[in-house]
């Protein structure tokens, strides 16, 4: 099948590369000439394990094509996915300007039947708006259908998630659109959820809101465990043994971040407000997420007061491991606050430092964890990269000035950290 993707962010580029790898001819439309020219050379705009190799392979096979021109992509594509960003506005609502722009361009360029599928996370009613916009610009007699096919990719494992999803959600009114999308996904396993467009739009928000709730619940439990001298890791491990609950996402830390959870929680609160429902539960989820970062900052400042002139070695900057994404990364908020208190920051991240340097220009970036720890008064672990988990902490202790170790992701055995000569400070432990 010949298909197209509007947008080359995480969702658009990863999904396009995977479908090209399955034998389809795939067009990817962008609006930045430099990025498109780089993609034509196999240079990807962000880090995702295995993606650069997959893009290069499919470029050579001539199954993956990049363009600035909508006409190139729409001439013979049967299915066209809208995969543009929907960032939060100040009031929490999703910014749909890129979706609307893509819809208008598709209307101007469509010359034959295609299914226009919104894969971006959008509020209920957006696909109907897309339909109206296309109708406004499309040539007389050209038919199309709309559909919703939300994504459920996790950064760091996006290729695997695309190839082996838990479910594929297809929201469509038209049987022709539904059948084309089922045919496109026939090589991919996962339960099929075929439903209405409005239900499909809501599924993604419900999914991310519940996952965010589990993280904030775990963080709230860590606050209480700190107060009563209980170990939150054992508490949540035992809770996770209940088959009705499971342990997934019941992990406390310095808060969730990234391109999805923060904006989707805020967007669902805004959607509820628009329909006159006060979503108090999600408001609390959002507040607890901020509180997790503030409590971590409080731990550091309490132990090192006054912070002015203290050197803090930071391991990990991206919002999660296996990505260079700094969007809503807890490290940004935490380090900016610590800097305002006078702390001197030296940091290392395996992938995110180029992106981090644009957001946090006034910190010292190092080549490895050992160099980062040099003459530091404390170590702060903010991202659970694998290379930090087996590091020789005795060697690290020899180069630090102080002996405080703040494990913001609870990835270490406290006793092993203490045996290396550090004072261990975890989350709810």
N, C-alpha and C positions, 0 to 999 in steps of 0.2 A: 504494500500500500504506500502511497505517497501522502505524507502528512507534514504539518508545519507547526512551529512553536513561535509565539510572539513573546520575546523575552529570553535572555540567556543568563538569568540568575541561577541559584541553586536548583530550583524546581525545573525551570525550562531547559537548562543545559544538561543536567543529569538525565532527565527523562528522555530528552531528544537523543542523547548518546546511547541510552539503553535500547530505545526502539530502533535506532540505526543498527545496533549490534544484533537485533533480532531479524534483520533483513529488509527493513523498510527504507525507503528513500525519505530523508528527513531534512526539511528546511528550518533554519533558525533565523528569525528576523530580530535585528537589534537597531538601536538608534544612535550608537556611538561608533564613529568610523574607526577609531583606534582599536577598540575592543574587537570589532568584527575582523579587522585586518589581522590582529593577533590570533584570533580563533582560527582563521584560515591557515595560519602557520602551526596550529596545534597548541598555542599558548593560552591556557585557561586563566580566567580573571580571578580565581580563588582556588584554595587548596581543598581537595576532597580526595581521599584515598582511592587510587585506581582511575580517576576521571581523566587525567591528562593522557594516560595510555589508551583509554577507550576512545577518546576524541581523535587522537592521532591515527589509530587503527582504522576508524570509520571514515576519516578524511581520505586516507590512502585508498580505501575501497570505494570511494566516491558515493558513499551512502549518506554522508553528513555534509550539508552545505550551509554556508553562512552568507547573509545578505543584509543590506540596508533597505532593500526595495520590497515592499509588500507584494508587488505584482509578480516577482519571481516565485514567491512562496505560495501565492493563491491560485496560480494558473491551473495547476493540476492536482492540488491537495484535496483529498476527500474529507480530512478532519483537520481542523485548525485549533490549537490550544492557546488560550490566553494565559500567560504565565508571568505577568508583570507584578511589580511590588504594590502592596497595599499598606503602607506604613501608617502608624497612628497619628491622628491630628491632636491638637492640644486638648480637645474635649474627649479624647479616647476613641472617637469614631474612626473607621478606616478611611484613608484617603484613596478615593476611587478615580482620581484624575487620569492615571495611566491606563486603567481599564477602559474608561470612556474614550480616551484617545485611540487606543487599539481598536475599539469597536467602530469608531468613525472611519479609521483607515481601512478596516476590513470592508466596511460598507462601500467605500469608494472604489475598492479594487476587486471585489468579488465579481466574477463573470460567469460562474456556473455553480451548481449546487455544492454545498459543503456543510458539514456540521461544525458550528462554532462552539467550542467547549471551554468554559471557564475553569481553570485549574487553580488559579489564585484563590486565596482565602478571602471570601467576600460575604457581606451581610445578606440575609434573606431579601430577595427582591432585586438583587443586582443583575442576575441573568435576564430578568424581564426588561430591565433598563437597557442592557446590552442589545436585546432584540429590537427595542424601539429605536435605538441609535442607528443600528445597521439599516433598518427599514427606511430611515430618514435619508440615508446617503446611497443606498443600493440602486443599481439600474433596474428599470422596469422589466418585469418578467423573470428576473433571477431569483431563484428560490434558495432558502437555507433553513436549517434548524438550529436551535440552541440546546445546550446540555450542560450539566455540571458534573465534574469528575474531580473532586478534591484530592489533594495529595496528602500523604502521611509519612513523608521522608524525615529521617533524623540525620542531621549533619554529622559527618564522620562515618556513617554507614548507609549513605543515600543510594548507592548503586545496588547493594544487597536488598535494601527496602523496596526498591523499584521492581527488582526481579522476583522477590519473594515476599510480597505483602501479606498481611493478615487478611485484608479484604480489599476489594475494588468497588468503589461506590460510583454508581452511574445514575444520575438524575436526568430524566428525559421525558418529554411528552410524546415525541414522535417515535413510532416503532422503527422507522428507517434509521434514525439517529442512534437509538438503543442498539440495534443489530450491528451497525457499523462499529460502535465502540466495543461491543462484546467480541466481534471478530478481531479487532485490533489487539485485544488483550488475551486472545486465545492461547498464546504461548506462555502466559504468566499465570502461576498458581494463585490461590487465595479465594476466599469466599466472595461471591458476587452479591452485592446489595443493589438491586435495581429498584428505583423509587422515583418520587416526584422531584422536580428541580428544587423546590423549597426545602424539602427534607434533606436532600443532599447538601445544600448550602449550610444547613444547621448542624449536620453531623460533625464537620471539622471543628467548629467552635466548641461543641459539646465535648469532643474528644480532648482538645487541648486544655479546656477549662478544668476537666476532671483530673488530668495529669498534673496540672499546676496546683490543684487543690491537695493532691497527695503530697507533693513536695512541701507546701506550706504547712500541712498537718504535721509532717515529720519535723519541720523546723520549730513549730510551736511546741511539740513534745520535747525537743532538745532544750528549749528555754526552761521548761518545768524540770527536766532531768538535771540540768545544771543547778537549779535552786535546791533540789532535794538530795543531791549527790547520788543520783542513779545514772546508769550507763544506757544512753539512748540507743546505742547500737544493738545491745542485747534485747532491749525492750522491743525494738522494731523487727529484729530477727524473729523473735517469738511471735509477734503479731503477724508477720509475713508467712508463718507456717500454717495459718488458717487458710484453708483452700478458698474461702469466700473472698479473701483479701489479696494475698500474694505480697511479695516484697517489692515488686517493681515500683520505682519512683518514691518509695518510702525511705528516702535517704536525706538526712539533714545536711546542711552546708551553709554556704554564704549566699544562698538564693539562686533562683533560676534566672536565665537570661536568654539571649539569642533573638532570632528574627520572628519567632512564632508565639511562644507562651506569653511574654509581656503584652504584646500588641493584641493578641486574641482575647486575653482576659479583659483588657480594657474595652475592646470592641464589643464583647458580649454584654458587658455592663452597660455600654452606651445603647446597644440594641434594645436591651430590657427597658432602659429608661425611656427610650422613644415610644415603647409600647406600654408605658405607665406601670412598669414593674420595678421595684427597688431590689436589685439583686445583692442583698446584704452579704450572702455567703462569699460571692466572688470579690466583693469589696474588701472583705477581711483577708481573703487569699492574697490580694494585691498588697495590702498593708503589712501582712506578716512577711512577705517577700522582702520588703524594704527593711523591716525590723531585723531580719536575719543579717543583713549587711551592717546595720547600725550596731547590733550587738557584737559582731566580730570586731568592728572598729573600737568599740568600748573595751573589749578584752585586751586589745593591743595597747591602747592608751593607758589603761589602768596599770598594766604590768611595766610599762616603760616611761611613765610620767616623770618629768616632762618629756614630750616627744621631740622637742626642738633639738636638731643636730643628731638624732639617733639614725643609724643606718639600718634600713630594712631590706632584706633579701627576699625577693618575690619569685616564687616558682609558679609559672602558669599565668597567662593573661586572657586567652580566649575564653568564651563563655562555657565551653566544654572541650574535651580532648578530641583530637583528630580533625580539627578544623582551624582555620585562621580567622574565623568570624568574631569580630569584636562588638557586634550589635548588642546593646543592652548587657554587655558582659559585666558581672558584678565587680570585677577588678577595676573598671573605670571609676565607678562611684567610690569604692573603698580607697583607692590610691589617691584620688583627688582630695578626699577628706583628710587622709593622713598627711598629705603634703601641706595642706592648709594649717595643720597642727605643727608643722616644722620638721616633719620626718624627711629623710633623704632616701630615695627609692632607687634600688638597682635591681633589674629584673631580667628574667630569661623565659622565653617560650619557644618551643621547637618550630612553630609555624607563624605565629600571630604578630611577631615584633614589627614587621613593616606596616601592618595596619594599625597596631597599637601606637606606633611613634607619631602617627598623625593626630591621634586623640590625646595621647599622654606624652607631649614632646619634652617635658622637663624631668624625665627620669633617665637613668643610665641603663643602657641595654647591654647585656653581656652575652658571651659566646656559649656558655654552658652553666650548669647548676653550681659547679665548684667555684668558678670565677665569680658568680653572683653572690655566693656566700662569703666571699673574702671580706674580713674585718667588719662583718655585719653584727649588729646587736641582737637581731632576731631573724628567724626565717618564717615567711608566710607562704603557705601552699594554697593557691587559689584555683588551680585547675588540675584535675587528676590524670595528667599524662602518664602513660605507662613507664616512661623512662625515669620518673621520680620514685616509683614504687619500690624498686630494688637497689636504690642508690646506697653506697657505703656511707652511712651517717657518721661513723667514726672519723672517716677522712674529712667529711664536711666540718665536724666539730673542731678539727685542728686548725681550720682557716677562719672560723668565726671569732668575733670578739666577745659576744654574749652567748648565752646558752638557752634562750627562749625559742621554742618551736611551736608555731601556731598552725595546726593542721585544719585548714578550712574545709576540707573534704573528707575527713576521717578515713584516710587511706592507709594510715600507719598503725601498727600495733604499738600502743602507748609504752609498754614495757621495753620494747626494743629501742624506741627513741630515747627513753631514760637511760638504758644501758650504754647508749652511745655518748652520754654526757649532757643531754639536753633536758630542760624542763618542758614537759609536753602539755600543750593546751589545745584540746580538740573541741568539737561541737557537741555539747550535751553529754560529755563523758567524765 
